[in-house]
Amino acid sequence: MTSPIADLNPPPRILMGPGPVDADPRVLRAMSMPLLGQFDPAFTAYMNEAMELYRRVYQTKNRWTFLIDGTARAGIETILVSLIAPGDAVLVPIFGRFGHLLCEIARRAGGVVHTVEAEWGTVVPLEKIEAALKAHRPKLVACVHGDTSTTMAQPMDGLGALCHRHDALLYVDATATLGGMDVAVDRWQVDAISAGLQKCLSGPPGSAPISFNDRVAEAVNRRKHVEQGIKPEGLIEGNGPIIPSNYFDLAMLMDYWSEARLNHHTEATSMLYAARECARIVLEEGIAARVARHELASRAVTAGLTAMGLKLFGDQRHKMPNVTGVVIPDKVDGETVRGSLLQDFGIEIGTSFGPLRGKIWRIGTMGWSCRKSNVLICLGALEAALRQQGYAAPAGAGVDAALAVYRASE
């Protein structure tokens, strides 16, 4: 006889990795609200509210600001597969794993991908991007804002203007930064941008807020082809190559989210509730205050780790404020320490990928998880786990140093 599967009962955790992080309780409550039909006037009003909220979060006037049903990668793929036609030149600055991801998606869309790379732990200088723009004349530059694999943030000021001087569109992946760093779409002159709920926005993975301007909309509509079962009579389609994905077809999604309400898919009701509440929470706290909270946590974490005698990873001038890389000490088994944190203390921190796998830990302080109590608990637990591995940090030094940072800010 097959034994019954037990009720769902996840173990309690404090998620202090590079994402996902703990969801804000308000978001979880919003997800429990009753379902509505996708064209119920009450529900389409919530869709419109979500669009307006994310315009404010993204600091943009873009009409085209809405949600893609899927994790953050769904937002990335929607924009790239809808913009890149076979043979289009695409330039990707790479300073970590997720630059390589943008290359992967761009190649699958048929793009001719050119890269400009920086050593992991650094960022790509603007002058190198300019040289690559002159050399390759790309249609699109696709750039990660904050790459959690290396904990570095690529400076955005001036990049949009540079791309436009060379007749290129700029797409930015803000998955790990929206809601925790300043993300200013209009000021940066970004043409298209995407993010996800599961990091600084304090929601569950499954919804990807995107925003793009009229330049992008015009480029996408030149490829507009509507599926036959829903195609309105008399519709004039674009003369460009068809967007190869139906689900991630930005032209049809624009019709779905606009006043046309042309049916495309069934909107993920509970995820829309979650995304809407995530944005409300960000705006209630205030973007400047929220950025300051993440920066304070970063200073506390780095002070604590340094006081424990640990080495921070990467160029600290470009460190993301919401995730911190720390070099695993010699003769310490990094996975054993992570296992102890999880099993003994219920705390999750991250390792990394590629050339950094097994060499650094990544400690996230994002959104709802970005709280003084979490920072102090994590540092204290890390000290104890390291001691079990024979690494003798000065007793209490990490927590004391972090506390001093917090008290100096009061």
C-alpha positions in Angstrom: 0.0 0.0 0.0 1.4 3.4 -1.0 1.9 5.7 2.0 -0.1 9.0 1.9 1.7 12.1 1.0 1.7 14.4 4.0 0.3 17.9 4.2 2.5 20.7 2.8 4.6 21.9 5.7 7.8 23.7 4.6 10.5 23.9 7.3 11.0 27.4 8.7 13.9 29.2 7.0 15.5 32.6 6.9 16.4 33.1 3.3 19.7 35.1 3.2 20.9 34.0 -0.2 20.9 35.8 -3.5 17.2 34.9 -4.1 14.5 33.9 -3.7 14.1 35.6 -0.4 11.3 35.6 2.2 8.1 37.0 0.9 6.5 39.9 2.7 3.5 38.6 4.7 1.3 41.3 3.0 2.1 39.7 -0.3 1.2 36.3 0.9 -2.1 37.6 2.2 -2.8 39.3 -1.1 -2.3 36.0 -2.9 -5.1 34.4 -0.8 -7.7 36.8 -2.2 -10.6 35.2 -4.3 -10.0 34.6 -8.0 -11.8 36.7 -10.7 -12.3 36.1 -14.4 -9.6 37.7 -16.5 -12.1 40.2 -18.2 -14.1 41.0 -15.1 -14.1 44.8 -14.8 -12.8 44.5 -11.2 -9.9 42.4 -12.5 -9.0 44.5 -15.5 -9.0 47.5 -13.0 -6.4 45.6 -11.0 -4.3 45.1 -14.2 -4.4 48.8 -14.8 -3.4 49.5 -11.3 -0.5 47.2 -11.5 0.7 49.0 -14.7 0.5 52.4 -13.0 2.3 51.1 -9.8 5.2 49.7 -11.8 5.6 52.9 -13.8 6.3 54.6 -10.4 8.6 51.8 -9.2 10.5 51.9 -12.5 10.5 55.7 -12.4 9.1 56.0 -16.0 6.3 57.4 -18.0 6.3 54.4 -20.3 2.8 53.5 -21.3 3.9 49.9 -21.9 4.6 48.7 -18.4 3.0 45.4 -17.3 3.5 41.9 -16.1 4.8 38.7 -17.8 3.5 35.5 -16.3 6.6 33.5 -15.4 9.8 34.0 -13.4 12.2 36.8 -14.0 13.6 34.9 -17.0 10.2 35.0 -18.7 10.5 38.8 -18.8 14.0 38.7 -20.2 13.0 36.2 -22.9 9.9 38.1 -23.8 11.8 41.3 -24.6 14.8 39.6 -26.3 12.8 37.2 -28.5 10.4 39.9 -29.5 13.1 42.4 -30.4 15.9 40.2 -31.9 15.2 38.9 -35.5 17.6 36.4 -37.2 20.8 38.2 -38.2 20.4 41.1 -35.8 23.7 42.2 -34.1 23.5 42.2 -30.3 26.1 43.4 -27.9 26.3 42.0 -24.4 28.6 43.3 -21.7 29.5 40.3 -19.5 30.7 40.5 -15.9 29.1 37.4 -14.5 26.8 34.4 -15.1 23.8 36.4 -16.2 25.5 38.2 -19.0 26.1 34.8 -20.4 22.4 34.0 -20.0 21.5 37.1 -22.1 23.9 35.8 -24.8 22.2 32.4 -24.7 18.7 33.8 -25.2 19.9 36.2 -27.9 21.6 33.4 -29.9 18.4 31.2 -29.6 16.5 34.2 -31.1 18.8 34.2 -34.0 20.9 37.2 -33.0 24.6 37.6 -33.9 26.0 38.1 -30.5 29.1 40.2 -29.7 30.5 40.5 -26.2 32.7 42.7 -24.1 33.8 41.0 -21.0 35.3 41.9 -17.6 36.9 39.7 -15.0 34.3 38.4 -12.5 34.4 40.7 -9.5 34.7 43.8 -11.7 32.4 45.6 -14.1 32.7 46.6 -17.8 34.1 50.2 -18.3 31.9 52.4 -20.4 34.8 53.2 -22.8 35.0 49.4 -23.7 31.3 49.3 -24.4 31.7 52.3 -26.6 34.5 50.7 -28.5 32.4 47.6 -29.0 29.5 49.7 -30.2 31.7 51.3 -32.9 33.1 48.0 -33.9 29.9 46.0 -34.2 27.1 48.5 -34.7 24.5 46.4 -32.8 20.7 46.8 -33.0 20.5 46.1 -29.3 22.7 46.3 -26.2 21.6 43.8 -23.5 23.1 44.4 -20.1 22.6 43.1 -16.6 22.3 45.8 -13.9 23.2 43.7 -10.9 24.7 40.3 -11.4 24.2 38.2 -8.2 26.7 35.6 -9.3 29.5 38.1 -8.7 27.6 40.6 -6.5 28.7 43.4 -8.8 26.4 46.2 -10.2 27.2 47.7 -13.6 27.0 51.5 -13.6 24.0 52.7 -15.7 24.5 56.5 -15.9 25.5 57.4 -19.4 25.0 53.9 -20.9 21.6 54.7 -22.5 22.8 58.0 -24.0 25.9 56.1 -25.4 23.7 53.4 -27.0 21.4 56.0 -28.6 24.4 57.9 -30.1 25.2 54.7 -31.9 21.6 53.9 -32.9 21.3 51.0 -30.6 18.4 50.1 -28.2 19.3 49.4 -24.6 17.7 46.5 -22.7 18.5 46.2 -18.9 18.0 43.1 -16.7 17.1 44.5 -13.3 16.0 41.2 -11.8 18.2 41.6 -8.7 18.1 45.3 -8.2 14.5 46.6 -8.7 13.2 47.5 -5.2 16.6 47.5 -3.6 18.7 49.9 -5.7 17.8 53.0 -7.6 16.4 51.9 -11.0 15.6 55.0 -13.0 14.4 54.0 -16.5 13.7 57.4 -17.9 16.7 59.1 -16.4 19.0 56.3 -17.6 17.4 56.4 -21.1 16.7 52.7 -21.0 14.5 51.4 -23.8 13.4 48.2 -22.2 13.8 46.6 -18.8 12.6 43.6 -16.8 12.7 42.3 -13.3 11.2 39.6 -11.1 9.3 39.6 -7.7 11.6 37.1 -5.9 14.4 39.3 -4.9 14.2 42.9 -3.6 10.4 43.2 -4.3 9.8 40.6 -1.6 7.4 38.4 -3.6 7.4 34.8 -4.8 8.9 33.8 -8.2 6.3 33.8 -10.9 5.7 37.3 -12.2 8.1 39.5 -14.2 7.3 43.3 -14.3 8.6 44.8 -17.6 8.6 48.3 -19.1 9.5 49.6 -22.6 9.2 52.8 -24.5 7.6 53.6 -27.9 10.8 52.9 -29.8 10.6 49.3 -28.7 6.9 49.2 -29.3 7.4 50.3 -32.9 10.1 47.8 -33.5 8.0 45.0 -32.1 4.9 46.0 -34.0 6.8 45.7 -37.3 6.8 42.0 -36.4 3.2 41.8 -35.3 1.3 38.6 -36.4 -1.8 37.6 -34.4 -2.8 34.0 -34.1 -5.7 33.1 -36.4 -8.2 32.0 -33.6 -8.3 35.5 -32.1 -7.3 37.7 -35.1 -9.7 40.6 -35.5 -11.1 41.2 -38.9 -9.3 43.9 -40.9 -6.2 43.8 -38.7 -3.1 45.0 -40.6 -0.1 43.0 -39.4 3.6 43.9 -39.5 5.8 42.9 -42.5 8.7 41.8 -40.3 9.6 38.2 -39.4 7.2 36.5 -37.0 8.2 36.5 -33.3 9.1 32.8 -32.8 7.4 32.4 -29.4 3.6 32.6 -29.0 3.6 32.9 -25.2 6.4 35.5 -25.2 5.0 37.5 -28.1 5.3 41.1 -27.0 3.1 42.4 -29.8 0.2 40.2 -28.7 0.8 40.9 -25.1 0.5 44.6 -25.8 -3.0 44.0 -27.2 -3.9 41.9 -24.1 -2.8 44.6 -21.6 -4.2 47.6 -23.7 -7.7 48.8 -24.0 -8.1 46.2 -26.8 -8.1 43.4 -24.3 -7.4 40.9 -27.1 -7.3 37.5 -25.4 -3.8 36.0 -25.4 -3.5 33.9 -22.2 -5.2 33.6 -18.9 -3.5 36.1 -16.6 -2.1 34.5 -13.5 -4.6 36.0 -11.0 -2.9 35.4 -7.7 0.5 36.4 -9.1 -1.0 39.7 -10.3 -2.3 40.2 -6.8 1.2 39.5 -5.5 2.9 41.9 -7.9 0.5 44.6 -7.2 1.1 44.3 -3.5 4.9 44.2 -3.9 4.8 47.5 -5.8 2.4 49.1 -3.2 4.9 48.1 -0.4 7.8 49.7 -2.3 6.0 52.9 -2.9 4.7 53.2 0.7 8.2 52.8 2.1 9.5 55.2 -0.6 12.2 54.4 -3.1 14.9 56.5 -1.5 14.2 55.1 2.0 14.2 51.6 0.6 17.5 52.1 -1.2 18.9 53.5 2.0 17.8 50.5 4.0 19.5 48.1 1.7 22.7 50.3 1.7 22.7 50.3 5.5 22.4 46.5 5.6 25.2 46.2 3.2 27.5 48.4 5.4 26.5 46.3 8.5 27.1 43.0 6.7 30.5 44.0 5.3 31.6 45.5 8.6 30.6 42.3 10.4 32.4 40.0 7.9 35.5 42.1 8.0 35.6 42.1 11.8 35.5 38.3 11.6 38.7 38.3 9.5 36.9 37.4 6.3 37.8 38.8 2.9 35.1 40.4 0.8 34.9 39.4 -2.9 35.3 41.8 -5.8 35.7 45.5 -6.4 33.8 47.0 -3.5 33.3 50.3 -5.4 30.8 48.4 -7.5 29.3 46.0 -4.9 25.5 45.5 -5.0 24.0 46.7 -1.7 21.7 43.8 -1.5 24.1 40.9 -1.9 27.6 40.5 -0.5 30.3 38.1 -1.7 32.7 36.7 0.8 35.8 34.6 0.1 35.6 31.1 1.7 38.7 30.8 4.0 41.4 28.3 3.2 40.9 24.9 4.8 37.2 25.6 5.3 34.7 23.4 3.4 32.2 26.0 2.2 29.3 23.5 1.6 29.7 22.1 5.1 29.3 25.6 6.5 26.3 26.3 4.4 24.8 22.9 5.5 25.4 23.8 9.1 23.7 27.2 8.7 20.7 25.5 7.1 20.3 22.5 9.4 21.4 24.0 12.7 20.1 27.6 12.3 17.5 27.5 9.5 19.5 30.1 7.5 20.2 29.8 3.8 23.1 31.6 2.1 24.3 31.0 -1.4 27.4 29.6 -3.1 28.2 30.8 -6.7 28.6 29.5 -10.3 31.3 28.9 -12.8 34.8 30.1 -11.8 33.5 31.2 -8.4 31.8 27.9 -7.4 33.2 26.8 -4.1 35.3 29.9 -3.7 32.8 32.5 -2.4 29.6 32.6 -0.4 26.9 35.1 -1.2 24.8 36.6 1.5 21.6 38.4 0.4 19.9 41.2 2.2 16.9 41.8 0.0 13.5 43.3 0.5 11.6 41.7 3.4 14.7 39.7 4.4 16.8 43.0 4.6 16.2 43.5 8.3 18.6 44.3 11.2 17.6 41.1 13.1 18.3 38.9 10.1 21.7 40.5 9.6 22.7 40.0 13.2 21.4 36.4 13.4 23.2 35.5 10.2 26.5 36.8 11.3 26.3 35.1 14.6 25.4 31.8 13.1 28.1 32.1 10.5 30.7 32.7 13.2 29.5 29.5 15.0 29.5 27.4 11.8 33.0 28.6 11.0 34.2 27.7 14.5 33.0 24.2 13.9 35.3 24.1 10.9 38.3 25.3 12.9 38.2 28.9 11.7 38.5 31.0 14.9 36.9 34.4 14.3 37.1 36.8 17.2 34.2 35.9 19.4 31.2 38.2 18.8 33.2 40.6 16.6 30.9 40.3 13.6 27.7 41.0 15.4 29.3 43.8 17.4 30.6 45.5 14.2 27.3 45.2 12.5 25.5 46.6 15.6 27.8 49.6 15.6 26.9 50.4 12.0 23.2 50.2 12.8 23.5 52.3 16.0 25.6 54.9 14.2 22.6 55.4 11.8 20.0 55.9 14.5 
